Amino acid sequence: AAVGVTSWGLIKYLVLELAKTRKAKVNNLREFAPLAQDDDWELITAGQRVQVVRKKGHGGALEFGTTVVSAADGSIAGLLGASPGASTAVSAMLDVLERCFPSRIGTWESKLKDLVPSYGVDLSDNPSLLEDLRLYTNRTLGLD
């Protein structure tokens, strides 16, 4: 309850988003696609927003971002948060592997580095790898 009282702005925003009409939702699209026509869009539920509330004192603290939660024994894990999409998927899965399979992650490190060349590397300490990855990403996405 304390989170709801102290996060009124967020609660108001979420309720207003849920209550939006189709027309209002398509109007929001026009911010990014100015020529969007109502009849050209099929609105579907692509995912549900979940805000993480952590126990803090006698109440809770609202957290933003994406959080991986797992059982202490690693038998189950889940992804919660405001944006558990493509931008966080790889990082979240690596976190799940590290948490749920600590005794096996070392044997997978070589393969993980093949798949994710920056795995285990602080890119701020390796500008050469960062540049290589940036160029690869730009080329792959056709941004060069």
BELBEL-V574489 format. One record per residue. RES is the residue in one small letter. PHI is phi in whole degrees, 0 to 359 (NA if undefined). PSI is psi in whole degrees, -180 to 180 (999 if undefined). OMEGA is omega as a letter, one per 30 degrees, with the letter a starting at -180 (* if undefined). Layout:
BEGIN
{{RES;PHI;PSI;OMEGA} {RES;PHI;PSI;OMEGA}}
END
This chain:
BEGIN
{{a;NA;-39;a} {a;300;-37;l} {v;296;-42;l} {g;298;-40;a} {v;291;-40;a} {t;273;-9;a} {s;240;42;a} {w;303;-40;a} {g;301;-44;l} {l;293;-44;a} {i;298;-43;l} {k;299;-46;l} {y;302;-48;a} {l;296;-42;l} {v;295;-43;l} {l;296;-38;l} {e;297;-43;l} {l;296;-33;a} {a;274;-5;a} {k;298;142;l} {t;282;167;l} {r;303;-45;a} {k;300;-43;l} {a;295;-38;l} {k;294;-43;l} {v;293;-37;l} {n;301;-38;l} {n;297;-36;l} {l;299;-31;a} {r;295;-17;l} {e;297;-33;a} {f;255;-28;a} {a;228;82;a} {p;304;-26;a} {l;267;9;a} {a;302;131;l} {q;252;138;a} {d;310;-47;a} {d;288;-13;a} {d;276;-6;a} {w;242;135;l} {e;250;116;a} {l;272;127;l} {i;231;160;l} {t;275;109;a} {a;267;-16;a} {g;177;167;a} {q;242;136;l} {r;282;134;l} {v;230;127;l} {q;260;135;l} {v;276;130;l} {v;241;116;l} {r;261;145;l} {k;296;131;l} {k;211;115;a} {g;61;-129;l} {h;268;-2;a} {g;228;-139;a} {g;220;161;l} {a;240;127;l} {l;284;132;l} {e;241;148;l} {f;250;166;a} {g;93;-161;a} {t;241;139;a} {t;231;134;l} {v;267;128;l} {v;243;143;a} {s;211;156;l} {a;292;151;a} {a;303;-34;a} {d;272;2;l} {g;75;12;a} {s;284;-19;l} {i;207;147;l} {a;216;155;l} {g;214;163;a} {l;242;122;a} {l;237;151;l} {g;148;-179;a} {a;283;-23;a} {s;213;61;l} {p;277;63;a} {g;248;-157;a} {a;302;-34;a} {s;292;-20;a} {t;243;-5;a} {a;300;-47;a} {v;293;-47;l} {s;301;-43;l} {a;296;-43;a} {m;294;-39;l} {l;297;-39;l} {d;298;-43;l} {v;299;-46;l} {l;300;-44;a} {e;295;-41;a} {r;286;-44;a} {c;271;-18;a} {f;227;53;a} {p;299;-30;a} {s;280;-13;a} {r;247;-16;a} {i;302;-35;l} {g;299;-36;a} {t;285;-17;a} {w;264;-6;a} {e;304;-43;a} {s;300;-47;l} {k;294;-41;l} {l;298;-39;l} {k;292;-31;l} {d;296;-43;a} {l;284;-38;a} {v;230;88;a} {p;304;-23;l} {s;270;3;a} {y;302;125;l} {g;77;6;a} {v;248;133;l} {d;275;106;a} {l;296;-21;l} {s;290;-19;l} {d;263;-2;a} {n;222;71;a} {p;298;-27;l} {s;294;-47;l} {l;296;-40;l} {l;302;-46;l} {e;295;-42;l} {d;301;-44;a} {l;293;-39;l} {r;297;-45;l} {l;296;-43;l} {y;299;-45;a} {t;297;-47;l} {n;300;-43;l} {r;295;-46;a} {t;298;-39;a} {l;271;1;l} {g;70;32;a} {l;261;1;a} {d;270;999;*}}
END
